[in-house]
Amino acid sequence: MDIKHESNKFFVERESDELASLAYTPDDEVLTVVHTVVSPELEGQGVGKKLVSKVVQYARDEGKSIDAQCSFARSVIEKHPEFQDVLID
């Protein structure tokens, strides 16, 4: 699955249709995750977790923390200790 990154979001698309996305607002030191959406045809395939994983890795690469305002992203990060190093309360 090809996850793209542009315009402050990670997303999956097929034939120019966006099927899943995770949007964030960047700041100097923090990426605020504001929304995650996965289309019904991709639900249950771990796509949401993959999007969260991408934003976590991006935060690490950029030396930033994550403020997960999106309840889905916060839930995924809290369930996976390997993601929690970038989470702020």
PyMOL Python script that loads the backbone (N, CA, C, O; Angstrom):
from pymol import cmd

cmd.read_pdbstr("""\
ATOM      1  N   MET A   1       0.838  -1.178   0.000  1.00  0.00           N
ATOM      2  CA  MET A   1       0.000   0.000   0.000  1.00  0.00           C
ATOM      3  C   MET A   1       0.883   1.241   0.000  1.00  0.00           C
ATOM      4  O   MET A   1       1.792   1.374   0.819  1.00  0.00           O
ATOM      5  N   ASP A   2       0.607   2.123  -0.908  1.00  0.00           N
ATOM      6  CA  ASP A   2       1.404   3.334  -1.065  1.00  0.00           C
ATOM      7  C   ASP A   2       0.764   4.478  -0.280  1.00  0.00           C
ATOM      8  O   ASP A   2      -0.321   4.949  -0.620  1.00  0.00           O
ATOM      9  N   ILE A   3       1.453   4.914   0.773  1.00  0.00           N
ATOM     10  CA  ILE A   3       0.969   6.044   1.563  1.00  0.00           C
ATOM     11  C   ILE A   3       1.746   7.276   1.125  1.00  0.00           C
ATOM     12  O   ILE A   3       2.976   7.304   1.179  1.00  0.00           O
ATOM     13  N   LYS A   4       1.013   8.288   0.692  1.00  0.00           N
ATOM     14  CA  LYS A   4       1.623   9.522   0.221  1.00  0.00           C
ATOM     15  C   LYS A   4       1.594  10.574   1.322  1.00  0.00           C
ATOM     16  O   LYS A   4       0.826  10.474   2.278  1.00  0.00           O
ATOM     17  N   HIS A   5       2.440  11.579   1.170  1.00  0.00           N
ATOM     18  CA  HIS A   5       2.536  12.653   2.163  1.00  0.00           C
ATOM     19  C   HIS A   5       2.670  13.984   1.447  1.00  0.00           C
ATOM     20  O   HIS A   5       3.649  14.230   0.743  1.00  0.00           O
ATOM     21  N   GLU A   6       1.686  14.830   1.631  1.00  0.00           N
ATOM     22  CA  GLU A   6       1.761  16.198   1.111  1.00  0.00           C
ATOM     23  C   GLU A   6       0.664  17.032   1.761  1.00  0.00           C
ATOM     24  O   GLU A   6      -0.332  16.501   2.251  1.00  0.00           O
ATOM     25  N   SER A   7       0.860  18.322   1.756  1.00  0.00           N
ATOM     26  CA  SER A   7      -0.131  19.269   2.288  1.00  0.00           C
ATOM     27  C   SER A   7      -0.592  18.916   3.695  1.00  0.00           C
ATOM     28  O   SER A   7      -1.787  18.941   3.989  1.00  0.00           O
ATOM     29  N   ASN A   8       0.364  18.584   4.568  1.00  0.00           N
ATOM     30  CA  ASN A   8       0.094  18.294   5.980  1.00  0.00           C
ATOM     31  C   ASN A   8      -0.853  17.123   6.189  1.00  0.00           C
ATOM     32  O   ASN A   8      -1.678  17.130   7.103  1.00  0.00           O
ATOM     33  N   LYS A   9      -0.722  16.117   5.331  1.00  0.00           N
ATOM     34  CA  LYS A   9      -1.484  14.898   5.558  1.00  0.00           C
ATOM     35  C   LYS A   9      -0.805  13.705   4.899  1.00  0.00           C
ATOM     36  O   LYS A   9      -0.077  13.828   3.914  1.00  0.00           O
ATOM     37  N   PHE A  10      -1.077  12.553   5.486  1.00  0.00           N
ATOM     38  CA  PHE A  10      -0.686  11.270   4.917  1.00  0.00           C
ATOM     39  C   PHE A  10      -1.961  10.672   4.353  1.00  0.00           C
ATOM     40  O   PHE A  10      -3.015  10.766   4.982  1.00  0.00           O
ATOM     41  N   PHE A  11      -1.887  10.058   3.175  1.00  0.00           N
ATOM     42  CA  PHE A  11      -3.116   9.563   2.572  1.00  0.00           C
ATOM     43  C   PHE A  11      -2.855   8.406   1.616  1.00  0.00           C
ATOM     44  O   PHE A  11      -1.742   8.184   1.140  1.00  0.00           O
ATOM     45  N   VAL A  12      -3.943   7.680   1.362  1.00  0.00           N
ATOM     46  CA  VAL A  12      -3.952   6.587   0.400  1.00  0.00           C
ATOM     47  C   VAL A  12      -4.981   6.964  -0.650  1.00  0.00           C
ATOM     48  O   VAL A  12      -6.100   7.358  -0.325  1.00  0.00           O
ATOM     49  N   GLU A  13      -4.592   6.839  -1.915  1.00  0.00           N
ATOM     50  CA  GLU A  13      -5.548   7.139  -2.971  1.00  0.00           C
ATOM     51  C   GLU A  13      -5.512   6.064  -4.048  1.00  0.00           C
ATOM     52  O   GLU A  13      -4.519   5.361  -4.232  1.00  0.00           O
ATOM     53  N   ARG A  14      -6.618   5.969  -4.738  1.00  0.00           N
ATOM     54  CA  ARG A  14      -6.725   5.068  -5.884  1.00  0.00           C
ATOM     55  C   ARG A  14      -7.428   5.847  -6.988  1.00  0.00           C
ATOM     56  O   ARG A  14      -8.542   6.338  -6.812  1.00  0.00           O
ATOM     57  N   GLU A  15      -6.759   5.948  -8.121  1.00  0.00           N
ATOM     58  CA  GLU A  15      -7.315   6.672  -9.270  1.00  0.00           C
ATOM     59  C   GLU A  15      -7.811   8.062  -8.863  1.00  0.00           C
ATOM     60  O   GLU A  15      -8.925   8.458  -9.207  1.00  0.00           O
ATOM     61  N   SER A  16      -6.993   8.778  -8.145  1.00  0.00           N
ATOM     62  CA  SER A  16      -7.256  10.145  -7.691  1.00  0.00           C
ATOM     63  C   SER A  16      -8.343  10.259  -6.626  1.00  0.00           C
ATOM     64  O   SER A  16      -8.689  11.372  -6.229  1.00  0.00           O
ATOM     65  N   ASP A  17      -8.887   9.147  -6.157  1.00  0.00           N
ATOM     66  CA  ASP A  17      -9.860   9.181  -5.065  1.00  0.00           C
ATOM     67  C   ASP A  17      -9.136   8.900  -3.759  1.00  0.00           C
ATOM     68  O   ASP A  17      -8.437   7.895  -3.635  1.00  0.00           O
ATOM     69  N   GLU A  18      -9.301   9.775  -2.795  1.00  0.00           N
ATOM     70  CA  GLU A  18      -8.676   9.597  -1.484  1.00  0.00           C
ATOM     71  C   GLU A  18      -9.489   8.585  -0.688  1.00  0.00           C
ATOM     72  O   GLU A  18     -10.674   8.796  -0.427  1.00  0.00           O
ATOM     73  N   LEU A  19      -8.847   7.488  -0.304  1.00  0.00           N
ATOM     74  CA  LEU A  19      -9.534   6.422   0.412  1.00  0.00           C
ATOM     75  C   LEU A  19      -9.280   6.442   1.917  1.00  0.00           C
ATOM     76  O   LEU A  19     -10.062   5.888   2.690  1.00  0.00           O
ATOM     77  N   ALA A  20      -8.203   7.071   2.325  1.00  0.00           N
ATOM     78  CA  ALA A  20      -7.869   7.172   3.742  1.00  0.00           C
ATOM     79  C   ALA A  20      -6.917   8.347   3.919  1.00  0.00           C
ATOM     80  O   ALA A  20      -6.113   8.650   3.038  1.00  0.00           O
ATOM     81  N   SER A  21      -7.022   9.014   5.086  1.00  0.00           N
ATOM     82  CA  SER A  21      -6.103  10.127   5.333  1.00  0.00           C
ATOM     83  C   SER A  21      -5.963  10.402   6.822  1.00  0.00           C
ATOM     84  O   SER A  21      -6.842  10.098   7.628  1.00  0.00           O
ATOM     85  N   LEU A  22      -4.829  10.985   7.145  1.00  0.00           N
ATOM     86  CA  LEU A  22      -4.541  11.469   8.488  1.00  0.00           C
ATOM     87  C   LEU A  22      -4.007  12.884   8.309  1.00  0.00           C
ATOM     88  O   LEU A  22      -2.961  13.086   7.693  1.00  0.00           O
ATOM     89  N   ALA A  23      -4.725  13.854   8.845  1.00  0.00           N
ATOM     90  CA  ALA A  23      -4.342  15.258   8.697  1.00  0.00           C
ATOM     91  C   ALA A  23      -3.741  15.782   9.996  1.00  0.00           C
ATOM     92  O   ALA A  23      -4.163  15.412  11.092  1.00  0.00           O
ATOM     93  N   TYR A  24      -2.746  16.651   9.847  1.00  0.00           N
ATOM     94  CA  TYR A  24      -2.109  17.248  11.018  1.00  0.00           C
ATOM     95  C   TYR A  24      -1.824  18.723  10.749  1.00  0.00           C
ATOM     96  O   TYR A  24      -1.756  19.174   9.605  1.00  0.00           O
ATOM     97  N   THR A  25      -1.662  19.449  11.843  1.00  0.00           N
ATOM     98  CA  THR A  25      -1.279  20.852  11.779  1.00  0.00           C
ATOM     99  C   THR A  25       0.123  20.958  12.360  1.00  0.00           C
ATOM    100  O   THR A  25       0.329  20.625  13.527  1.00  0.00           O
ATOM    101  N   PRO A  26       1.100  21.417  11.565  1.00  0.00           N
ATOM    102  CA  PRO A  26       2.467  21.516  12.076  1.00  0.00           C
ATOM    103  C   PRO A  26       2.692  22.805  12.860  1.00  0.00           C
ATOM    104  O   PRO A  26       2.083  23.837  12.580  1.00  0.00           O
ATOM    105  N   ASP A  27       3.570  22.721  13.834  1.00  0.00           N
ATOM    106  CA  ASP A  27       4.016  23.866  14.608  1.00  0.00           C
ATOM    107  C   ASP A  27       5.526  23.720  14.720  1.00  0.00           C
ATOM    108  O   ASP A  27       6.095  22.766  14.187  1.00  0.00           O
ATOM    109  N   ASP A  28       6.174  24.638  15.395  1.00  0.00           N
ATOM    110  CA  ASP A  28       7.626  24.570  15.517  1.00  0.00           C
ATOM    111  C   ASP A  28       8.109  23.238  16.066  1.00  0.00           C
ATOM    112  O   ASP A  28       9.049  22.650  15.532  1.00  0.00           O
ATOM    113  N   GLU A  29       7.476  22.761  17.122  1.00  0.00           N
ATOM    114  CA  GLU A  29       7.945  21.552  17.787  1.00  0.00           C
ATOM    115  C   GLU A  29       6.909  20.439  17.850  1.00  0.00           C
ATOM    116  O   GLU A  29       7.213  19.341  18.315  1.00  0.00           O
ATOM    117  N   VAL A  30       5.687  20.704  17.389  1.00  0.00           N
ATOM    118  CA  VAL A  30       4.588  19.753  17.566  1.00  0.00           C
ATOM    119  C   VAL A  30       3.799  19.575  16.269  1.00  0.00           C
ATOM    120  O   VAL A  30       3.539  20.528  15.534  1.00  0.00           O
ATOM    121  N   LEU A  31       3.429  18.319  16.017  1.00  0.00           N
ATOM    122  CA  LEU A  31       2.471  18.011  14.960  1.00  0.00           C
ATOM    123  C   LEU A  31       1.162  17.676  15.665  1.00  0.00           C
ATOM    124  O   LEU A  31       1.097  16.705  16.419  1.00  0.00           O
ATOM    125  N   THR A  32       0.124  18.463  15.430  1.00  0.00           N
ATOM    126  CA  THR A  32      -1.172  18.205  16.037  1.00  0.00           C
ATOM    127  C   THR A  32      -2.002  17.390  15.058  1.00  0.00           C
ATOM    128  O   THR A  32      -2.413  17.896  14.014  1.00  0.00           O
ATOM    129  N   VAL A  33      -2.248  16.132  15.395  1.00  0.00           N
ATOM    130  CA  VAL A  33      -3.060  15.265  14.542  1.00  0.00           C
ATOM    131  C   VAL A  33      -4.519  15.618  14.798  1.00  0.00           C
ATOM    132  O   VAL A  33      -5.018  15.487  15.916  1.00  0.00           O
ATOM    133  N   VAL A  34      -5.198  16.072  13.739  1.00  0.00           N
ATOM    134  CA  VAL A  34      -6.549  16.590  13.907  1.00  0.00           C
ATOM    135  C   VAL A  34      -7.642  15.668  13.375  1.00  0.00           C
ATOM    136  O   VAL A  34      -8.789  15.761  13.814  1.00  0.00           O
ATOM    137  N   HIS A  35      -7.309  14.782  12.438  1.00  0.00           N
ATOM    138  CA  HIS A  35      -8.378  13.973  11.857  1.00  0.00           C
ATOM    139  C   HIS A  35      -7.808  12.760  11.135  1.00  0.00           C
ATOM    140  O   HIS A  35      -6.798  12.855  10.437  1.00  0.00           O
ATOM    141  N   THR A  36      -8.456  11.640  11.308  1.00  0.00           N
ATOM    142  CA  THR A  36      -8.119  10.426  10.564  1.00  0.00           C
ATOM    143  C   THR A  36      -9.418   9.857  10.010  1.00  0.00           C
ATOM    144  O   THR A  36     -10.418   9.763  10.721  1.00  0.00           O
ATOM    145  N   VAL A  37      -9.393   9.484   8.751  1.00  0.00           N
ATOM    146  CA  VAL A  37     -10.578   8.882   8.129  1.00  0.00           C
ATOM    147  C   VAL A  37     -10.127   7.746   7.213  1.00  0.00           C
ATOM    148  O   VAL A  37      -9.132   7.859   6.498  1.00  0.00           O
ATOM    149  N   VAL A  38     -10.888   6.644   7.254  1.00  0.00           N
ATOM    150  CA  VAL A  38     -10.625   5.489   6.394  1.00  0.00           C
ATOM    151  C   VAL A  38     -11.947   5.107   5.740  1.00  0.00           C
ATOM    152  O   VAL A  38     -12.961   4.953   6.420  1.00  0.00           O
ATOM    153  N   SER A  39     -11.931   4.959   4.437  1.00  0.00           N
ATOM    154  CA  SER A  39     -13.159   4.610   3.719  1.00  0.00           C
ATOM    155  C   SER A  39     -13.620   3.206   4.113  1.00  0.00           C
ATOM    156  O   SER A  39     -12.808   2.372   4.515  1.00  0.00           O
ATOM    157  N   PRO A  40     -14.919   2.951   3.999  1.00  0.00           N
ATOM    158  CA  PRO A  40     -15.449   1.631   4.363  1.00  0.00           C
ATOM    159  C   PRO A  40     -14.755   0.478   3.637  1.00  0.00           C
ATOM    160  O   PRO A  40     -14.600  -0.598   4.214  1.00  0.00           O
ATOM    161  N   GLU A  41     -14.340   0.675   2.399  1.00  0.00           N
ATOM    162  CA  GLU A  41     -13.717  -0.427   1.657  1.00  0.00           C
ATOM    163  C   GLU A  41     -12.334  -0.807   2.198  1.00  0.00           C
ATOM    164  O   GLU A  41     -11.838  -1.896   1.908  1.00  0.00           O
ATOM    165  N   LEU A  42     -11.706   0.084   2.986  1.00  0.00           N
ATOM    166  CA  LEU A  42     -10.393  -0.219   3.563  1.00  0.00           C
ATOM    167  C   LEU A  42     -10.452  -0.519   5.059  1.00  0.00           C
ATOM    168  O   LEU A  42      -9.439  -0.883   5.656  1.00  0.00           O
ATOM    169  N   GLU A  43     -11.622  -0.370   5.666  1.00  0.00           N
ATOM    170  CA  GLU A  43     -11.749  -0.616   7.105  1.00  0.00           C
ATOM    171  C   GLU A  43     -11.365  -2.050   7.441  1.00  0.00           C
ATOM    172  O   GLU A  43     -11.617  -2.971   6.665  1.00  0.00           O
ATOM    173  N   GLY A  44     -10.760  -2.224   8.594  1.00  0.00           N
ATOM    174  CA  GLY A  44     -10.389  -3.546   9.067  1.00  0.00           C
ATOM    175  C   GLY A  44      -9.111  -4.101   8.469  1.00  0.00           C
ATOM    176  O   GLY A  44      -8.769  -5.259   8.709  1.00  0.00           O
ATOM    177  N   GLN A  45      -8.399  -3.291   7.691  1.00  0.00           N
ATOM    178  CA  GLN A  45      -7.177  -3.749   7.043  1.00  0.00           C
ATOM    179  C   GLN A  45      -5.923  -3.125   7.661  1.00  0.00           C
ATOM    180  O   GLN A  45      -4.822  -3.296   7.137  1.00  0.00           O
ATOM    181  N   GLY A  46      -6.088  -2.407   8.770  1.00  0.00           N
ATOM    182  CA  GLY A  46      -4.946  -1.800   9.445  1.00  0.00           C
ATOM    183  C   GLY A  46      -4.435  -0.526   8.792  1.00  0.00           C
ATOM    184  O   GLY A  46      -3.330  -0.071   9.091  1.00  0.00           O
ATOM    185  N   VAL A  47      -5.225   0.047   7.909  1.00  0.00           N
ATOM    186  CA  VAL A  47      -4.795   1.252   7.192  1.00  0.00           C
ATOM    187  C   VAL A  47      -4.649   2.431   8.149  1.00  0.00           C
ATOM    188  O   VAL A  47      -3.687   3.193   8.053  1.00  0.00           O
ATOM    189  N   GLY A  48      -5.591   2.583   9.064  1.00  0.00           N
ATOM    190  CA  GLY A  48      -5.509   3.677  10.027  1.00  0.00           C
ATOM    191  C   GLY A  48      -4.239   3.594  10.857  1.00  0.00           C
ATOM    192  O   GLY A  48      -3.570   4.603  11.077  1.00  0.00           O
ATOM    193  N   LYS A  49      -3.908   2.400  11.316  1.00  0.00           N
ATOM    194  CA  LYS A  49      -2.680   2.213  12.098  1.00  0.00           C
ATOM    195  C   LYS A  49      -1.450   2.549  11.258  1.00  0.00           C
ATOM    196  O   LYS A  49      -0.499   3.146  11.761  1.00  0.00           O
ATOM    197  N   LYS A  50      -1.466   2.171   9.986  1.00  0.00           N
ATOM    198  CA  LYS A  50      -0.337   2.487   9.107  1.00  0.00           C
ATOM    199  C   LYS A  50      -0.181   3.990   8.940  1.00  0.00           C
ATOM    200  O   LYS A  50       0.942   4.493   8.893  1.00  0.00           O
ATOM    201  N   LEU A  51      -1.286   4.712   8.850  1.00  0.00           N
ATOM    202  CA  LEU A  51      -1.218   6.172   8.745  1.00  0.00           C
ATOM    203  C   LEU A  51      -0.621   6.769  10.020  1.00  0.00           C
ATOM    204  O   LEU A  51       0.218   7.669   9.961  1.00  0.00           O
ATOM    205  N   VAL A  52      -1.061   6.259  11.173  1.00  0.00           N
ATOM    206  CA  VAL A  52      -0.516   6.742  12.450  1.00  0.00           C
ATOM    207  C   VAL A  52       0.976   6.432  12.525  1.00  0.00           C
ATOM    208  O   VAL A  52       1.763   7.268  12.970  1.00  0.00           O
ATOM    209  N   SER A  53       1.363   5.251  12.097  1.00  0.00           N
ATOM    210  CA  SER A  53       2.770   4.872  12.097  1.00  0.00           C
ATOM    211  C   SER A  53       3.599   5.839  11.245  1.00  0.00           C
ATOM    212  O   SER A  53       4.715   6.205  11.616  1.00  0.00           O
ATOM    213  N   LYS A  54       3.051   6.240  10.120  1.00  0.00           N
ATOM    214  CA  LYS A  54       3.764   7.179   9.235  1.00  0.00           C
ATOM    215  C   LYS A  54       3.952   8.534   9.897  1.00  0.00           C
ATOM    216  O   LYS A  54       5.032   9.118   9.812  1.00  0.00           O
ATOM    217  N   VAL A  55       2.908   9.045  10.563  1.00  0.00           N
ATOM    218  CA  VAL A  55       3.054  10.363  11.193  1.00  0.00           C
ATOM    219  C   VAL A  55       3.995  10.281  12.389  1.00  0.00           C
ATOM    220  O   VAL A  55       4.708  11.242  12.678  1.00  0.00           O
ATOM    221  N   VAL A  56       4.009   9.151  13.085  1.00  0.00           N
ATOM    222  CA  VAL A  56       4.947   8.963  14.200  1.00  0.00           C
ATOM    223  C   VAL A  56       6.379   8.979  13.679  1.00  0.00           C
ATOM    224  O   VAL A  56       7.240   9.650  14.248  1.00  0.00           O
ATOM    225  N   GLN A  57       6.637   8.246  12.606  1.00  0.00           N
ATOM    226  CA  GLN A  57       7.989   8.213  12.043  1.00  0.00           C
ATOM    227  C   GLN A  57       8.397   9.588  11.517  1.00  0.00           C
ATOM    228  O   GLN A  57       9.548   9.999  11.664  1.00  0.00           O
ATOM    229  N   TYR A  58       7.459  10.285  10.910  1.00  0.00           N
ATOM    230  CA  TYR A  58       7.735  11.629  10.405  1.00  0.00           C
ATOM    231  C   TYR A  58       8.096  12.563  11.561  1.00  0.00           C
ATOM    232  O   TYR A  58       9.036  13.350  11.453  1.00  0.00           O
ATOM    233  N   ALA A  59       7.351  12.476  12.665  1.00  0.00           N
ATOM    234  CA  ALA A  59       7.650  13.302  13.838  1.00  0.00           C
ATOM    235  C   ALA A  59       9.055  13.001  14.352  1.00  0.00           C
ATOM    236  O   ALA A  59       9.807  13.921  14.675  1.00  0.00           O
ATOM    237  N   ARG A  60       9.407  11.740  14.428  1.00  0.00           N
ATOM    238  CA  ARG A  60      10.757  11.365  14.870  1.00  0.00           C
ATOM    239  C   ARG A  60      11.815  11.947  13.941  1.00  0.00           C
ATOM    240  O   ARG A  60      12.797  12.537  14.390  1.00  0.00           O
ATOM    241  N   ASP A  61      11.599  11.775  12.645  1.00  0.00           N
ATOM    242  CA  ASP A  61      12.571  12.258  11.661  1.00  0.00           C
ATOM    243  C   ASP A  61      12.763  13.767  11.734  1.00  0.00           C
ATOM    244  O   ASP A  61      13.857  14.276  11.490  1.00  0.00           O
ATOM    245  N   GLU A  62      11.694  14.475  12.071  1.00  0.00           N
ATOM    246  CA  GLU A  62      11.730  15.935  12.128  1.00  0.00           C
ATOM    247  C   GLU A  62      12.058  16.469  13.523  1.00  0.00           C
ATOM    248  O   GLU A  62      12.172  17.680  13.708  1.00  0.00           O
ATOM    249  N   GLY A  63      12.211  15.577  14.507  1.00  0.00           N
ATOM    250  CA  GLY A  63      12.510  15.998  15.875  1.00  0.00           C
ATOM    251  C   GLY A  63      11.336  16.702  16.534  1.00  0.00           C
ATOM    252  O   GLY A  63      11.522  17.632  17.318  1.00  0.00           O
ATOM    253  N   LYS A  64      10.126  16.255  16.213  1.00  0.00           N
ATOM    254  CA  LYS A  64       8.916  16.882  16.755  1.00  0.00           C
ATOM    255  C   LYS A  64       8.149  15.893  17.630  1.00  0.00           C
ATOM    256  O   LYS A  64       8.419  14.692  17.617  1.00  0.00           O
ATOM    257  N   SER A  65       7.199  16.414  18.382  1.00  0.00           N
ATOM    258  CA  SER A  65       6.297  15.601  19.186  1.00  0.00           C
ATOM    259  C   SER A  65       4.925  15.603  18.517  1.00  0.00           C
ATOM    260  O   SER A  65       4.670  16.376  17.594  1.00  0.00           O
ATOM    261  N   ILE A  66       4.051  14.727  18.997  1.00  0.00           N
ATOM    262  CA  ILE A  66       2.690  14.641  18.462  1.00  0.00           C
ATOM    263  C   ILE A  66       1.687  14.956  19.556  1.00  0.00           C
ATOM    264  O   ILE A  66       1.750  14.406  20.656  1.00  0.00           O
ATOM    265  N   ASP A  67       0.761  15.849  19.237  1.00  0.00           N
ATOM    266  CA  ASP A  67      -0.401  16.121  20.064  1.00  0.00           C
ATOM    267  C   ASP A  67      -1.576  15.483  19.330  1.00  0.00           C
ATOM    268  O   ASP A  67      -2.071  16.040  18.351  1.00  0.00           O
ATOM    269  N   ALA A  68      -2.022  14.327  19.793  1.00  0.00           N
ATOM    270  CA  ALA A  68      -3.068  13.578  19.100  1.00  0.00           C
ATOM    271  C   ALA A  68      -4.447  14.056  19.549  1.00  0.00           C
ATOM    272  O   ALA A  68      -5.024  13.511  20.489  1.00  0.00           O
ATOM    273  N   GLN A  69      -4.963  15.063  18.880  1.00  0.00           N
ATOM    274  CA  GLN A  69      -6.307  15.563  19.163  1.00  0.00           C
ATOM    275  C   GLN A  69      -7.368  14.647  18.547  1.00  0.00           C
ATOM    276  O   GLN A  69      -8.511  14.619  19.004  1.00  0.00           O
ATOM    277  N   CYS A  70      -6.995  13.918  17.534  1.00  0.00           N
ATOM    278  CA  CYS A  70      -7.871  12.934  16.896  1.00  0.00           C
ATOM    279  C   CYS A  70      -7.981  11.719  17.823  1.00  0.00           C
ATOM    280  O   CYS A  70      -6.966  11.127  18.190  1.00  0.00           O
ATOM    281  N   SER A  71      -9.191  11.352  18.197  1.00  0.00           N
ATOM    282  CA  SER A  71      -9.372  10.254  19.148  1.00  0.00           C
ATOM    283  C   SER A  71      -8.862   8.921  18.597  1.00  0.00           C
ATOM    284  O   SER A  71      -8.341   8.103  19.355  1.00  0.00           O
ATOM    285  N   PHE A  72      -9.002   8.692  17.302  1.00  0.00           N
ATOM    286  CA  PHE A  72      -8.504   7.446  16.716  1.00  0.00           C
ATOM    287  C   PHE A  72      -6.979   7.382  16.830  1.00  0.00           C
ATOM    288  O   PHE A  72      -6.434   6.378  17.289  1.00  0.00           O
ATOM    289  N   ALA A  73      -6.297   8.438  16.418  1.00  0.00           N
ATOM    290  CA  ALA A  73      -4.835   8.457  16.468  1.00  0.00           C
ATOM    291  C   ALA A  73      -4.345   8.310  17.906  1.00  0.00           C
ATOM    292  O   ALA A  73      -3.386   7.581  18.163  1.00  0.00           O
ATOM    293  N   ARG A  74      -4.992   8.993  18.837  1.00  0.00           N
ATOM    294  CA  ARG A  74      -4.597   8.884  20.246  1.00  0.00           C
ATOM    295  C   ARG A  74      -4.758   7.450  20.729  1.00  0.00           C
ATOM    296  O   ARG A  74      -3.886   6.934  21.428  1.00  0.00           O
ATOM    297  N   SER A  75      -5.849   6.808  20.371  1.00  0.00           N
ATOM    298  CA  SER A  75      -6.093   5.430  20.785  1.00  0.00           C
ATOM    299  C   SER A  75      -5.017   4.489  20.237  1.00  0.00           C
ATOM    300  O   SER A  75      -4.513   3.634  20.965  1.00  0.00           O
ATOM    301  N   VAL A  76      -4.670   4.641  18.978  1.00  0.00           N
ATOM    302  CA  VAL A  76      -3.640   3.785  18.376  1.00  0.00           C
ATOM    303  C   VAL A  76      -2.303   4.001  19.076  1.00  0.00           C
ATOM    304  O   VAL A  76      -1.622   3.034  19.420  1.00  0.00           O
ATOM    305  N   ILE A  77      -1.925   5.246  19.288  1.00  0.00           N
ATOM    306  CA  ILE A  77      -0.642   5.541  19.930  1.00  0.00           C
ATOM    307  C   ILE A  77      -0.610   4.994  21.350  1.00  0.00           C
ATOM    308  O   ILE A  77       0.396   4.426  21.777  1.00  0.00           O
ATOM    309  N   GLU A  78      -1.704   5.162  22.081  1.00  0.00           N
ATOM    310  CA  GLU A  78      -1.737   4.684  23.462  1.00  0.00           C
ATOM    311  C   GLU A  78      -1.698   3.164  23.549  1.00  0.00           C
ATOM    312  O   GLU A  78      -1.219   2.623  24.546  1.00  0.00           O
ATOM    313  N   LYS A  79      -2.192   2.458  22.529  1.00  0.00           N
ATOM    314  CA  LYS A  79      -2.191   0.990  22.529  1.00  0.00           C
ATOM    315  C   LYS A  79      -0.851   0.406  22.097  1.00  0.00           C
ATOM    316  O   LYS A  79      -0.607  -0.784  22.294  1.00  0.00           O
ATOM    317  N   HIS A  80       0.019   1.223  21.513  1.00  0.00           N
ATOM    318  CA  HIS A  80       1.289   0.723  20.982  1.00  0.00           C
ATOM    319  C   HIS A  80       2.456   1.475  21.625  1.00  0.00           C
ATOM    320  O   HIS A  80       2.760   2.604  21.239  1.00  0.00           O
ATOM    321  N   PRO A  81       3.102   0.851  22.596  1.00  0.00           N
ATOM    322  CA  PRO A  81       4.217   1.503  23.297  1.00  0.00           C
ATOM    323  C   PRO A  81       5.312   2.007  22.358  1.00  0.00           C
ATOM    324  O   PRO A  81       5.978   2.997  22.663  1.00  0.00           O
ATOM    325  N   GLU A  82       5.504   1.348  21.237  1.00  0.00           N
ATOM    326  CA  GLU A  82       6.554   1.758  20.302  1.00  0.00           C
ATOM    327  C   GLU A  82       6.265   3.109  19.642  1.00  0.00           C
ATOM    328  O   GLU A  82       7.153   3.688  19.016  1.00  0.00           O
ATOM    329  N   PHE A  83       5.035   3.617  19.772  1.00  0.00           N
ATOM    330  CA  PHE A  83       4.678   4.925  19.210  1.00  0.00           C
ATOM    331  C   PHE A  83       4.714   6.038  20.261  1.00  0.00           C
ATOM    332  O   PHE A  83       4.691   7.217  19.909  1.00  0.00           O
ATOM    333  N   GLN A  84       4.772   5.679  21.538  1.00  0.00           N
ATOM    334  CA  GLN A  84       4.524   6.645  22.599  1.00  0.00           C
ATOM    335  C   GLN A  84       5.671   7.617  22.872  1.00  0.00           C
ATOM    336  O   GLN A  84       5.490   8.590  23.604  1.00  0.00           O
ATOM    337  N   ASP A  85       6.839   7.368  22.299  1.00  0.00           N
ATOM    338  CA  ASP A  85       7.972   8.262  22.569  1.00  0.00           C
ATOM    339  C   ASP A  85       7.763   9.675  22.028  1.00  0.00           C
ATOM    340  O   ASP A  85       8.423  10.611  22.480  1.00  0.00           O
ATOM    341  N   VAL A  86       6.862   9.841  21.076  1.00  0.00           N
ATOM    342  CA  VAL A  86       6.633  11.175  20.498  1.00  0.00           C
ATOM    343  C   VAL A  86       5.345  11.826  20.991  1.00  0.00           C
ATOM    344  O   VAL A  86       5.077  12.982  20.663  1.00  0.00           O
ATOM    345  N   LEU A  87       4.542  11.103  21.775  1.00  0.00           N
ATOM    346  CA  LEU A  87       3.250  11.616  22.228  1.00  0.00           C
ATOM    347  C   LEU A  87       3.420  12.595  23.388  1.00  0.00           C
ATOM    348  O   LEU A  87       4.152  12.336  24.343  1.00  0.00           O
ATOM    349  N   ILE A  88       2.728  13.720  23.278  1.00  0.00           N
ATOM    350  CA  ILE A  88       2.667  14.642  24.421  1.00  0.00           C
ATOM    351  C   ILE A  88       1.280  14.558  25.012  1.00  0.00           C
ATOM    352  O   ILE A  88       0.323  14.234  24.309  1.00  0.00           O
ATOM    353  N   ASP A  89       1.158  14.847  26.302  1.00  0.00           N
ATOM    354  CA  ASP A  89      -0.151  14.775  26.966  1.00  0.00           C
ATOM    355  C   ASP A  89      -0.947  16.024  26.765  1.00  0.00           C
ATOM    356  O   ASP A  89      -2.070  16.126  27.258  1.00  0.00           O
TER     357      ASP A  89
END
""", "prot")
cmd.dss("prot")
cmd.show_as("cartoon", "prot")
cmd.util.cbc("prot")
cmd.orient("prot")
